[in-house]
Amino acid sequence: MPISLDTSLPESLYPLAWLVGTWTGEGAVHRPGDTDVPDRRIEQQLVCTAREDGTLAWRSTIHEVDDPAPLPPTSAFARDDAAAPAPAGSGERTLLMREDGIWSVGDAVPGQDLAAARAATPGDPAAFVSHALQARFERRDGAEESWAGEVRGPRIQLARAAQEGAEVTDTRMFGYINGRLMWLWEHLVPATDTEGSTMAPYLSVELNRA
């Protein structure tokens, strides 16, 4: 599905035009490093709204559902050793996370051929330009997180670290695919005596426009 540009948006938000709107869907939550806790289904409502100052307001509400996680491709957590589907749960919904955020699009990332991008046909991947991206999220418990990354066409990559210059502890990846918003959040699993540190899925979600 092609991306339609709402020209009433602030120009600074053109790179995020495909994210603006209300989204609902489901996915899975996984607890990295804790193999005793099964993956469970989650439901998300996401509202992304343009602000007058040229930034994007983000409000995400995620409930965990006492049911098995959806099967792939919705879930990124298929396990090779899964012998049989997990039994159905009670279906009870519990608030897992609520966060509000502000997204800011920065300048084009250096080193790109901007003239070639402007000359490309709209929708052609050659027309996509990578822009710096900053996001700040605040949880219901008052915790705040700062993320940084870039947006290029219908794809976003964000990362965060505990402090500047430290190892990345979390990543979020978003993609607008066939009219749906798909995104994945990964946590860093610390090294053990037998394995080094690695990034592992925490949330995997597939959303439709409401």
Secondary structure, DSSP 8 states (H G I E B T S, - for coil): ------TTS-GGGGGGGGG-EEEEEEEEE--TT-TTS--EEEEEEEEEEE-TTS-EEEEEEEEEEEEE---TTT-S---TT--S--------EEEEEEEEEEEEEEEE-TT--HHHHHHS-TTSGGG--EEEEEEEEEETTS-EEEEEEEEETTEEEEEEESSTTS-EEEEEEEEEETTEEEEEEEEEE---SSS--EEEEEEEEEEEE-
